[in-house]
Amino acid sequence: MYPGTVPDREDRERIVTASDRAVQLVRLAAEAASDKLADDILAYDVSEQLVITDAFVLCSAPNDRQVRAIVDEVEKRLREDAGAKPVRREGEREGRWVLLDYVDVIVHIQHEEERGYYSLERLWKDCPLIELPDSINAHAAQRPRAVGSPRD
């Protein structure tokens, strides 16, 4: 987790203004990304800052192939469990930063190098985090991290 960006639980629950639908999609996307071993999964409520969406989900992977696997799983899970299909997809050909736009939620799946370089967490750090279950990022503790990854 990124220091200084996480309000305590009571504050997060009180200040999240994203719609219930957005929170549902966030949790499904985060679970799907976690199932494909995405790293550093975070969700921000950006509803007070943007009119185009309620929430961002951010996650990363160490290689292009895993980025694509995460994209496929997120799309599958949201389609099957919530009847949601992205209205826009960007970056899929390169496999370095794929954006899935579900209107209520935008999912950013980045190669870890792009995640570190663009540092979306820094841009949205003043927005409240949407609570995700601890299990979402639990697999990260079991795996060694590459030097220079976003959490270093």
Backbone as CSV, one residue per row, in Angstrom:
resi,resn,N_x,N_y,N_z,CA_x,CA_y,CA_z,C_x,C_y,C_z
1,MET,0.850,-1.181,0.000,0.000,0.000,0.000,0.883,1.227,0.000
2,TYR,0.409,2.303,-0.528,1.179,3.529,-0.643,0.975,4.383,0.601
3,PRO,2.071,4.713,1.320,1.967,5.432,2.594,1.272,6.774,2.453
4,GLY,0.475,7.088,3.460,-0.159,8.398,3.513,-1.377,8.559,2.628
5,THR,-1.799,7.506,1.915,-2.929,7.658,1.009,-4.188,6.968,1.511
6,VAL,-4.110,6.228,2.606,-5.243,5.431,3.051,-5.879,6.043,4.282
7,PRO,-7.081,6.637,4.137,-7.783,7.106,5.332,-8.223,5.904,6.166
8,ASP,-8.509,6.129,7.446,-8.953,5.002,8.247,-10.305,4.505,7.749
9,ARG,-10.663,3.308,8.180,-11.853,2.629,7.654,-13.125,3.459,7.813
10,GLU,-13.314,4.070,8.969,-14.524,4.861,9.208,-14.636,6.016,8.217
11,ASP,-13.539,6.716,7.968,-13.552,7.825,7.019,-13.850,7.346,5.607
12,ARG,-13.246,6.220,5.207,-13.484,5.703,3.860,-14.949,5.367,3.653
13,GLU,-15.559,4.698,4.604,-16.957,4.310,4.467,-17.865,5.535,4.449
14,ARG,-17.514,6.569,5.171,-18.346,7.752,5.246,-18.238,8.613,3.990
15,ILE,-17.066,8.691,3.386,-16.886,9.645,2.303,-17.026,9.073,0.898
16,VAL,-17.156,7.763,0.744,-17.353,7.185,-0.585,-18.739,7.571,-1.084
17,THR,-18.769,8.230,-2.251,-20.044,8.666,-2.828,-20.359,7.969,-4.139
18,ALA,-19.520,7.039,-4.545,-19.776,6.280,-5.771,-21.083,5.514,-5.629
19,SER,-21.745,5.283,-6.740,-23.021,4.566,-6.728,-22.816,3.119,-6.273
20,ASP,-23.892,2.503,-5.816,-23.834,1.097,-5.409,-23.411,0.222,-6.587
21,ARG,-23.893,0.548,-7.774,-23.521,-0.206,-8.985,-22.007,-0.100,-9.229
22,ALA,-21.460,1.094,-9.080,-20.021,1.283,-9.283,-19.226,0.461,-8.276
23,VAL,-19.640,0.476,-7.027,-18.935,-0.289,-5.993,-19.027,-1.787,-6.291
24,GLN,-20.179,-2.252,-6.764,-20.326,-3.657,-7.149,-19.339,-4.007,-8.266
25,LEU,-19.265,-3.171,-9.300,-18.355,-3.426,-10.414,-16.897,-3.360,-9.978
26,VAL,-16.579,-2.433,-9.091,-15.213,-2.323,-8.554,-14.818,-3.631,-7.881
27,ARG,-15.670,-4.140,-7.038,-15.330,-5.357,-6.292,-15.188,-6.556,-7.226
28,LEU,-16.080,-6.663,-8.203,-15.969,-7.760,-9.166,-14.680,-7.655,-9.987
29,ALA,-14.359,-6.457,-10.438,-13.137,-6.254,-11.223,-11.899,-6.557,-10.381
30,ALA,-11.895,-6.116,-9.139,-10.758,-6.362,-8.249,-10.593,-7.853,-7.972
31,GLU,-11.694,-8.563,-7.744,-11.630,-10.008,-7.516,-11.100,-10.730,-8.751
32,ALA,-11.578,-10.322,-9.935,-11.120,-10.943,-11.179,-9.630,-10.695,-11.396
33,ALA,-9.191,-9.463,-11.163,-7.768,-9.135,-11.308,-6.932,-9.942,-10.317
34,SER,-7.413,-10.067,-9.102,-6.707,-10.825,-8.088,-6.590,-12.296,-8.483
35,ASP,-7.650,-12.844,-9.055,-7.625,-14.241,-9.485,-6.532,-14.497,-10.523
36,LYS,-6.166,-13.474,-11.272,-5.084,-13.591,-12.265,-3.780,-12.982,-11.744
37,LEU,-3.700,-12.833,-10.424,-2.487,-12.411,-9.714,-2.011,-11.008,-10.071
38,ALA,-2.955,-10.102,-10.287,-2.594,-8.702,-10.491,-1.969,-8.148,-9.217
39,ASP,-1.087,-7.183,-9.392,-0.389,-6.579,-8.254,-1.015,-5.242,-7.874
40,ASP,-0.893,-4.892,-6.593,-1.257,-3.571,-6.074,-2.630,-3.092,-6.560
41,ILE,-3.636,-3.883,-6.286,-4.999,-3.553,-6.720,-5.571,-2.502,-5.771
42,LEU,-5.973,-1.380,-6.340,-6.574,-0.278,-5.596,-7.815,0.199,-6.326
43,ALA,-8.728,0.807,-5.593,-9.913,1.402,-6.205,-10.174,2.762,-5.566
44,TYR,-10.360,3.754,-6.405,-10.614,5.118,-5.952,-12.015,5.555,-6.340
45,ASP,-12.675,6.230,-5.416,-13.946,6.893,-5.700,-13.618,8.270,-6.272
46,VAL,-13.834,8.436,-7.568,-13.530,9.709,-8.236,-14.810,10.468,-8.593
47,SER,-15.928,10.049,-8.017,-17.227,10.620,-8.374,-17.351,12.107,-8.063
48,GLU,-16.626,12.586,-7.057,-16.668,14.009,-6.712,-15.764,14.842,-7.624
49,GLN,-14.819,14.179,-8.313,-13.845,14.873,-9.148,-14.169,14.823,-10.634
50,LEU,-14.840,13.759,-11.077,-15.108,13.558,-12.501,-16.596,13.329,-12.744
51,VAL,-17.074,13.794,-13.863,-18.467,13.531,-14.218,-18.592,12.310,-15.119
52,ILE,-17.477,11.813,-15.650,-17.530,10.721,-16.615,-17.579,9.337,-15.985
53,THR,-17.235,9.226,-14.701,-17.231,7.922,-14.043,-17.277,8.109,-12.530
54,ASP,-17.607,7.035,-11.829,-17.641,7.065,-10.367,-16.365,6.533,-9.720
55,ALA,-15.695,5.588,-10.399,-14.567,4.927,-9.747,-13.512,4.483,-10.743
56,PHE,-12.287,4.394,-10.251,-11.162,3.824,-10.979,-10.694,2.590,-10.225
57,VAL,-10.378,1.545,-10.964,-9.674,0.390,-10.418,-8.300,0.405,-11.069
58,LEU,-7.261,0.300,-10.255,-5.889,0.273,-10.745,-5.250,-1.048,-10.355
59,CYS,-4.535,-1.653,-11.283,-3.765,-2.848,-10.970,-2.644,-2.972,-11.982
60,SER,-1.695,-3.841,-11.689,-0.566,-3.994,-12.589,-0.128,-5.449,-12.651
61,ALA,0.739,-5.717,-13.650,1.283,-7.053,-13.861,2.704,-6.918,-14.391
62,PRO,3.528,-7.926,-14.159,4.932,-7.821,-14.546,5.226,-8.018,-16.033
63,ASN,4.242,-8.492,-16.809,4.503,-8.695,-18.234,3.221,-8.530,-19.061
64,ASP,3.406,-8.352,-20.364,2.284,-8.100,-21.271,1.279,-9.250,-21.295
65,ARG,1.779,-10.460,-21.237,0.887,-11.629,-21.278,-0.052,-11.651,-20.070
66,GLN,0.483,-11.331,-18.911,-0.354,-11.317,-17.714,-1.338,-10.150,-17.755
67,VAL,-0.919,-9.007,-18.299,-1.851,-7.883,-18.472,-3.054,-8.362,-19.275
68,ARG,-2.807,-9.048,-20.381,-3.911,-9.533,-21.232,-4.789,-10.551,-20.501
69,ALA,-4.177,-11.419,-19.709,-4.953,-12.405,-18.947,-5.867,-11.717,-17.939
70,ILE,-5.367,-10.677,-17.307,-6.177,-9.917,-16.344,-7.337,-9.238,-17.065
71,VAL,-7.057,-8.626,-18.213,-8.108,-7.982,-19.011,-9.203,-8.985,-19.342
72,ASP,-8.812,-10.153,-19.829,-9.794,-11.177,-20.198,-10.648,-11.596,-19.011
73,GLU,-10.019,-11.780,-17.853,-10.762,-12.219,-16.670,-11.704,-11.122,-16.153
74,VAL,-11.257,-9.885,-16.154,-12.119,-8.779,-15.717,-13.342,-8.694,-16.628
75,GLU,-13.122,-8.739,-17.933,-14.257,-8.665,-18.863,-15.216,-9.830,-18.673
76,LYS,-14.673,-11.028,-18.526,-15.509,-12.217,-18.335,-16.343,-12.099,-17.064
77,ARG,-15.701,-11.759,-15.955,-16.388,-11.700,-14.670,-17.476,-10.629,-14.655
78,LEU,-17.185,-9.441,-15.180,-18.176,-8.375,-15.184,-19.345,-8.711,-16.109
79,ARG,-19.058,-9.368,-17.217,-20.119,-9.768,-18.143,-21.005,-10.828,-17.508
80,GLU,-20.387,-11.861,-16.919,-21.157,-12.982,-16.364,-21.864,-12.641,-15.063
81,ASP,-21.210,-11.900,-14.178,-21.762,-11.660,-12.846,-22.569,-10.373,-12.726
82,ALA,-22.359,-9.433,-13.661,-23.068,-8.154,-13.544,-23.719,-7.708,-14.853
83,GLY,-23.602,-8.519,-15.894,-24.186,-8.144,-17.179,-23.578,-6.878,-17.773
84,ALA,-22.320,-6.590,-17.425,-21.666,-5.356,-17.869,-20.670,-5.648,-18.984
85,LYS,-20.712,-4.791,-19.997,-19.752,-4.874,-21.092,-19.091,-3.510,-21.229
86,PRO,-17.791,-3.506,-21.517,-17.122,-2.199,-21.649,-17.648,-1.436,-22.863
87,VAL,-17.827,-0.127,-22.686,-18.255,0.715,-23.810,-17.048,1.166,-24.621
88,ARG,-15.859,1.015,-24.010,-14.637,1.420,-24.694,-13.471,0.621,-24.119
89,ARG,-12.553,0.256,-25.039,-11.315,-0.434,-24.649,-10.176,0.285,-25.342
90,GLU,-9.126,0.544,-24.610,-7.962,1.191,-25.198,-6.698,0.472,-24.774
91,GLY,-5.707,0.445,-25.684,-4.388,-0.064,-25.361,-4.214,-1.553,-25.454
92,GLU,-5.217,-2.266,-25.910,-5.147,-3.721,-25.896,-4.053,-4.264,-26.820
93,ARG,-3.857,-3.642,-27.949,-2.869,-4.142,-28.907,-1.466,-4.175,-28.303
94,GLU,-1.094,-3.105,-27.602,0.240,-3.033,-27.026,0.374,-3.898,-25.773
95,GLY,-0.694,-4.034,-25.012,-0.669,-4.847,-23.803,0.145,-4.248,-22.668
96,ARG,0.384,-2.958,-22.713,1.168,-2.293,-21.671,0.270,-1.535,-20.692
97,TRP,-0.813,-0.985,-21.182,-1.776,-0.273,-20.346,-3.126,-0.392,-21.037
98,VAL,-3.962,-1.218,-20.489,-5.287,-1.430,-21.070,-6.304,-0.733,-20.186
99,LEU,-7.174,0.031,-20.819,-8.234,0.750,-20.120,-9.558,0.126,-20.543
100,LEU,-10.352,-0.284,-19.573,-11.693,-0.815,-19.808,-12.685,0.161,-19.198
101,ASP,-13.520,0.753,-20.041,-14.476,1.766,-19.589,-15.860,1.154,-19.502
102,TYR,-16.356,1.038,-18.276,-17.692,0.512,-18.012,-18.668,1.631,-17.619
103,VAL,-18.365,2.848,-17.948,-19.102,4.065,-17.626,-19.052,4.347,-16.126
104,ASP,-19.638,3.479,-15.295,-19.615,3.679,-13.845,-18.216,3.484,-13.261
105,VAL,-17.423,2.656,-13.931,-16.091,2.289,-13.456,-15.142,2.230,-14.648
106,ILE,-13.929,2.722,-14.442,-12.875,2.559,-15.437,-11.778,1.721,-14.793
107,VAL,-11.421,0.636,-15.472,-10.407,-0.282,-14.963,-9.118,-0.045,-15.745
108,HIS,-8.044,0.245,-15.025,-6.719,0.451,-15.611,-5.867,-0.762,-15.262
109,ILE,-5.423,-1.497,-16.280,-4.554,-2.645,-16.075,-3.235,-2.294,-16.752
110,GLN,-2.200,-2.091,-15.951,-0.943,-1.576,-16.462,0.207,-2.556,-16.272
111,HIS,1.115,-2.535,-17.218,2.399,-3.197,-17.022,3.057,-2.464,-15.854
112,GLU,3.776,-3.166,-14.998,4.315,-2.521,-13.791,5.240,-1.346,-14.113
113,GLU,5.905,-1.356,-15.267,6.759,-0.215,-15.628,5.923,1.039,-15.881
114,GLU,4.800,0.892,-16.585,3.907,2.024,-16.825,3.260,2.483,-15.527
115,ARG,2.946,1.540,-14.664,2.326,1.894,-13.381,3.258,2.785,-12.568
116,GLY,4.516,2.424,-12.540,5.485,3.234,-11.818,5.719,4.585,-12.476
117,TYR,5.778,4.605,-13.787,6.068,5.844,-14.513,4.912,6.845,-14.422
118,TYR,3.692,6.388,-14.686,2.548,7.305,-14.712,1.982,7.586,-13.325
119,SER,2.171,6.689,-12.393,1.805,6.883,-10.991,0.414,7.503,-10.803
120,LEU,-0.595,6.812,-11.299,-1.967,7.306,-11.156,-2.363,7.485,-9.694
121,GLU,-1.767,6.709,-8.806,-2.060,6.857,-7.376,-1.756,8.268,-6.902
122,ARG,-0.695,8.829,-7.401,-0.320,10.182,-7.004,-1.360,11.196,-7.499
123,LEU,-1.891,10.982,-8.691,-2.886,11.907,-9.237,-4.207,11.869,-8.475
124,TRP,-4.583,10.690,-7.992,-5.895,10.519,-7.364,-5.811,10.315,-5.857
125,LYS,-4.664,10.609,-5.247,-4.458,10.333,-3.822,-5.426,11.072,-2.903
126,ASP,-6.010,12.171,-3.352,-6.952,12.906,-2.513,-8.368,12.350,-2.581
127,CYS,-8.595,11.405,-3.472,-9.907,10.773,-3.572,-9.971,9.606,-2.588
128,PRO,-11.155,9.340,-2.050,-11.264,8.229,-1.097,-11.047,6.884,-1.773
129,LEU,-10.401,5.998,-1.060,-10.264,4.625,-1.519,-11.565,3.883,-1.271
130,ILE,-11.892,2.989,-2.181,-13.034,2.104,-1.989,-12.502,0.840,-1.326
131,GLU,-13.103,0.482,-0.218,-12.677,-0.679,0.563,-12.726,-1.952,-0.278
132,LEU,-11.612,-2.675,-0.286,-11.529,-3.974,-0.946,-11.182,-5.008,0.119
133,PRO,-11.667,-6.228,-0.033,-11.323,-7.268,0.946,-9.810,-7.484,1.000
134,ASP,-9.290,-7.828,2.168,-7.858,-8.081,2.330,-7.367,-9.173,1.383
135,SER,-8.240,-10.109,1.057,-7.845,-11.227,0.193,-7.466,-10.776,-1.219
136,ILE,-7.898,-9.607,-1.619,-7.633,-9.118,-2.985,-6.136,-9.032,-3.264
137,ASN,-5.359,-8.551,-2.340,-3.911,-8.407,-2.548,-3.085,-9.413,-1.745
138,ALA,-3.735,-10.426,-1.182,-3.041,-11.374,-0.315,-1.949,-12.155,-1.045
139,HIS,-2.136,-12.462,-2.294,-1.150,-13.254,-3.038,0.191,-12.534,-3.190
140,ALA,0.190,-11.208,-3.116,1.418,-10.434,-3.314,2.464,-10.733,-2.246
141,ALA,2.043,-11.033,-1.048,2.981,-11.306,0.036,3.722,-12.628,-0.176
142,GLN,3.198,-13.483,-1.012,3.794,-14.792,-1.245,4.769,-14.807,-2.414
143,ARG,4.935,-13.668,-3.086,5.737,-13.625,-4.302,6.843,-12.594,-4.173
144,PRO,8.059,-12.915,-4.607,9.127,-11.905,-4.567,8.842,-10.788,-5.561
145,ARG,9.241,-9.552,-5.206,9.015,-8.387,-6.050,10.283,-8.038,-6.807
146,ALA,10.137,-7.580,-8.039,11.274,-7.106,-8.828,11.729,-5.746,-8.310
147,VAL,13.008,-5.500,-8.381,13.556,-4.190,-7.985,12.994,-3.132,-8.924
148,GLY,12.550,-2.011,-8.351,11.999,-0.931,-9.164,10.502,-1.033,-9.393
149,SER,9.839,-2.012,-8.772,8.386,-2.133,-8.923,7.712,-1.006,-8.161
150,PRO,6.422,-0.712,-8.438,5.744,0.438,-7.838,5.777,0.488,-6.315
151,ARG,5.866,-0.628,-5.630,5.869,-0.607,-4.169,7.239,-0.391,-3.580
152,ASP,8.287,-0.393,-4.389,9.636,-0.170,-3.856,9.867,1.261,-3.499
